[in-house]
Amino acid sequence: MKRTLLAAACAALLPLAASAAVTAEEAAKLKTTLTPLGAERGANPDGSIPAWDGGLTKPAAGYKNGQPRPDPYPADKPLLQINAKNMDQHAAKLSDGVKALMKKYPDFRIDVYPTRRSGAAPQHIYDNTFKNATRAKLVDNGQGVEGAFGGIPFPIPKDAYEVILNHRMAWLGVNTQTPLRVWVMTADGKRTMASGGTQTFRRVIHDPELTPEKFDGYYALGKFAATEPGSKAGEAILAHDGLNASAPRGLWQYLVGQRRVRKAPSVGYDTPDAVTSGIGLFDEAFNLFGPIDKHELKLVGKKELYIPYNNNRAALAKVADLVTPNTLNPGLVRWELHRVWEVEATLAAGKRHVAAKRKYYIDEDTWQIILFDGWDAKGELWRTNYTLTLTAPDIPAVLGNIFWGGYDMQTGAYYLNMATNELPTQVKVLPKLERSFFSPEELANESTR
């Protein structure tokens, strides 16, 4: 009995034991062989993934804040097309979900374009990331972090928990607002708008004017206010996400029928997401929303994978052209070969979740989850999720928190969330947003006006 308890205690401490900050010698690689955020700076052996040259940091001539961003690589042509007929030749560089889509839908393919390492961030993000490398550490059994501020916490990660926390603190700008619509495609080919409204973010942890002494532990604040369709107009969701247990997560929801703001603990985990008409799960939002402590994480390693990237052209397309029966229009989605970190999540003993296993693929240049797959309790591939990524040199950033969605492989339905197609405004950078803008009280005031 004592041995069993000791083994369990040791197992619980494994993420923490692996979380020691890297040495100054290792951190120095962030200025030589690694990029400032920790990706491999050099090209891969055959040059199909080029060396990182700083990314895209200059907006197109004449660009104005909030305008739809043009395709930064309009002259690029596909290098190859991969479909069910030739997927076996490229299987090592395809996710399980992509291969499943090819098998299920003979017309589905991916068009592979030249790899463009457009990921970039401001200098203050690079400087703080360098500092975090030698001071950040995991806490709360791998679910939280201490000693990280202003950048990526673990640019040279040692385990899966560090990689996932890097995703949580990925650079996405500081204050941004996005008008959006959520499009659902049913298995019988009917496209409907499930939701529409405005999403506002404040990535507090990356505010260059904030100091660690004034930081209250909540790294991200978000608010979604629905304006359409009429049945959902006026509904809203508010989220406060903290770095660790000292800043517990806060979730609130305003439902028009109840005429009040209430705490919303069910907005998380495997609860069906009403914003996507229940096709998606709440913890699939933005490719990861809320805690994932019901799963044990394992770092599989790094690999080369074809992933959606630099999809500004898709963001400019008409909805009817992009959101087509079965899958997004393959001719409008750009795929590239990138190095990704692979993290496997397996349901923990004694926990319950409809996804028994997941595989996350995290882009090395931006630390964002670009693809992930989910299996049900029977071991059958059930869900495959994606973000198309929008390149925004004006921020500068590659944004993976918009134009994301998922496929239900069992029902045949899919959705595209955070889409700005055919809207006059895209992601807009805002002046500093006060904390009160993200308070439950302000949510109530806005909803009753």
C-alpha positions, 0 to 999 in steps of 0.5 A: 500500500505504501509503495502504491501511494509513493508511486502515485505521489511520484507520478503526480510530480513528474511534470513539475520535476521536468519543469526546471528552467533551462540553463543560461547556456541553453537560453543563449541558443535563442540568439544563435541556432534558435529563433527568439521564440525557440523554433529551429532557425535553420532550414530543414535538410532538403530546404523544403522548410526554409530558414527563418528570416524574421517573419513578416513585419511590414503591412501592405502599402496603404493598409489601414487598421481593421481592413481585410488583410491581403494575401502576402504571397499572391504569386505562389503556386501549389507545389503538389496536391495530395489526395486519397490516391497519393496520400500513402506517399506522403503519409508521414507528413499528414495528420490522422484527421487529414488522412481520414478526410481524404478517405471519407471524401474522394474530392478532398485534397490539400494544395501544398504551397511553398513554406513561408515562415511568416511568424513574427512578434515585437522585440519586447516579446522576444526580450521577455521570452529570453528572460522566461527561459531561465525563470519560468517553471511549472506549477499546479501539477503542470496546469500552471506556470510561475515566473513567466511574463511578457512572452513565451514561458518555455521557448526550449520546452522539456515536456508536453505541459510546457508546450501547451502553456506556450500555446496558451501564451502565444503572441496574438497581439494585446487588444484586438476586436473581431466581428465574426460569423460562425458557419455550419455545414450539415451532412446533407450539404446545407450551410447555415449561420449558427452565430454572429457577433463580436469577439474582443480580446485583451492579452494582458500578459503581453502588454508592454506597459504592464510590469510584473508587479502590477500583473494580477495573474490573469493573462487573457480576458475575452468577451463574445457578444452575439448579435445574430441570428435573432434568437441569439442576439444579446447573448454573451460569454465572458472569460478570465484566464489565469496563469495558475491556481492563484488566479482561478478561471472566471466564466460568465454568461448572459442569456436573454431569456434569463435577463441576468449574468450568471457564472457559467462553469459548464462553458468548458471541457466536453460541453457542446458549444452552442455558438457552433450549434453543438457541433464543437465542444467548448474546450475545442474553441480556439483549438484549446479553451480552458483547462485540460486536466482531465487528460494526461499529456505526453510530448511525442516530439517534433516532426514535419507536417503539412498544416494550414498556413498563411490563409489570407486568401481564404479569409477574403473568399465569399462564404459560399465559395469557401464553406462548401459541402463535406469540407472547406473548398480545397482550392481556397485553403493553403497548406505548407510544410512546417515543423510542429511539436506533437502532444498526445493527450490521454484520458486520465484515470478516474476522469470523464470526457467524450474524447478519450484521446487527442493529438495536438500539433503545435507550430514551432514558429508561433507556438499555436495549435494548428491541427488536432484530432480526437478519438472516442471511447471506442478508439475511433477517430471522431473529430479533426480540428484546424485553424487556417491562420491569418497573417497580420504583418501590422501586429505583427503576428500569425493569428491562429485564434480566428478562422478555426473550426472542426469536422465531426467525422461520424456525423459528417457535419463541420463548422468554421468559427471566427470567420470575417468573410464578406464583413468590412472589418477584420481583426482590428487593433484597439487602444488599451482596454480597461479591465472594467470592460471585461467585468461581469458588471459591464457585461450586464450593463451592455446586455440590458441597454 
